[in-house]
Amino acid sequence: MNNIFVYCEIDGIDVSEVSFELLSKGRQLADTLGCELEAVVAGSGIKDYVERQILPFGVDVLHVFDAECLAPYTTLPHAEVLINLFRQEKPQVCLMGATVMGRDLGPRVSSALKSGLTADCTALEIGPHDDRKSGRHYENLLYQIRPAFGGNIIATIVNPDNRPQMATVRPGVMRKAEGDMSREDAKVVYHDVAEYVSPEACVVKVLKREVKKNGNNLGGAQVIVAGGFGVGSKENFEMLHTLAEMLHGEVGASRAAVDAGFCEHDRQIGQTGVTVHPKVYIACGISGQIQHIAGMQDSSIIISVNTDEEAPINAIADYVITGSVEDVLPKMMAALK
Amino acid sequence: MKIIVLAKQVPDTRNVGKDAMTEEGTINRSALSAVFNPDDMNALEQALRIKDANPDTEVSVLTMGPPRAEEIVREGMFRGADKGWLLTDRLFAGADTLATSYALATAIKKLGVPDIIIGGRQAIDGDTAQVGPQVAEKLSLPQVTYAEDVKVNGDVLTITRHIDTGVEVVEVPMPCVVTVTGSAPACRPRNARRTMAEKHCEVMQLSVNDIDGDEQQCGLSGSPTKVKAIQNIVFQAKEVKRLSADEEDIKSLITELQEKKII
């Protein structure tokens, strides 16, 4: 009762990276709160594969739901698993990835349990809260921190009265813990799926699924050349690709550049895109909305190329080159040769 | 066939001023210019395409917001929707996604559940993508999110979903809820004849009472999530090295990075 639950997303029998990141964060939060960390995983043919992937993250109780109707993922069976499990176990916190799956599943579960859900959190903390209206004091609430309003502000959201406090977090935002933290007394519970999922839940049929492994390696790249609206055109973006290739790096983009069609969506860096931690981040024509900063501020060295000396991103940059992308990038490439 | 398009009027988050937030931490919509949420436009287009293929289809727009949000309904009608409703009431104000989906689902029950409820995947002011699935749950309907193409096949929909690194094709029985991504085809422009004809049309307004709603589940009081704090963004100033775009400056930066074995 009153524990922290992490919904572990799987691809076949492989638990996804974002789930490991959330388990790592969940372990920290559980230690702060003095409660247990529980994990939920649902799929088909996953027994004997998922346990050794999940338990090393310090999970106290692992709930396994293994049945044919649970793979490939469709919303309703997974939602029923979580809704019915949470009605029994009454978690205080539930974390899931802000992925296509988590963003499909989370709201459905929160609606059924009438609990609050905060999407795309960039930080999670524990703290007290005083409700000004009711005058009530709360201890140990989950602070769900996220940029809001197009990234113009940072909001801290709390759910004072409803449980579980639910939050989704984008892949790459939390750091995956290293080393084996398996608990000696960890428990694995194999549930009877029929007790949780009704036959009517399986109404959506997956006819075809074509998923290629991620085409880029932004999450693990050491060097990233990222472009914003200031790059000006799709043609100019080609320069970024050339420079990235010379530096053995990857190309990223701000939301404005993606919206303008300069770059494909899966290269978007920021709160609603990928979070990156490279050694060098070259920001080309990126003004630096908080929504973008949230996804790249942990880069070791930030180089900003911008015509605007006062661009917000310059405040977190180590090097600022005042000039246009068309002018500066060819000079960089020449210097590298 | 009947389709309800869920649409939202959103503040243009690209131009936000200081007075954009109230002291309670909710959005001061009157201080901002308002636009038709982009993903909802893609959803409207999918609905209109179904109507193109099945002319006896009735497409309605449902929105919730302050009185001026009726512009959304009208905009939908200029582009081909048949009619629309605006849920507007002070009691709806300050709603989070759960209270919003309660109001929308309760209104849909009152109006009659259509064959398809379709909306954008997410709105640009909150980016939560929660309202669609929550409306589906409240109506006990199946949901398909991240849709890029929706086709009617008898009494089921065949939907192409745009998922992280690929596509998925699913089949879902009607009635159901569908949310559409911004990568789906853009909405057709206004139809000049319809725009002339519907320019002054009356948009039907619905209050909490009109939909037999429970006040406690609407607006701020129906919202489990509370905004604890709002921070403006202050960047920690670092020690910045400023360079010109001269060849020497750039050359010396690259040399410095190479010498430090950073690149």
Interface residues (C-beta under 8 A of the other chain):
Chain A: P72 T74 T75 L76 A79 T99 V100 R103 D104 L105 G106 P107 R108 S110 S111 A112 K114 S115 G116 L117 T118 A119 D120 H129 D131 Y143 Q144 A148 F149 G150 G151 N152 I153 I154 A155 T156 I157 V158 N159 P160 D161 N162 V203 V204 K205 V206 L207 K208 R209 E210 V211 K212 K213 N214 G215 V223 L247 H265 D266 Q271 T272 K279 V280 I290 I293 S300 I301 I303 P312 N314 A315 I316 A317 D318 Y319 V320 I321 T322 G323 S324 D327 V328 K331 M332 A334 A335 L336
Chain B: P11 T13 R14 V16 A20 M21 G25 I27 D96 T97 L98 S101 I124 D125 G126 D127 T128 A129 Q130 V131 G132 P133 Q134 A136 E137 K138 P142 Q143 V144 T145 Y146 T158 I163 D164 T165 G166 V167 E168 V169 V170 E171 V172 P173 S183 S223 P224 T225 K226 V227 K228 A229 I230 Q231 N232 I233 F235 Q236 A237 K238 E239 V240 K241 R242 L243 S244 A245 E247 D249 I250 K251 L253 I254 T255 L257 I262 I263
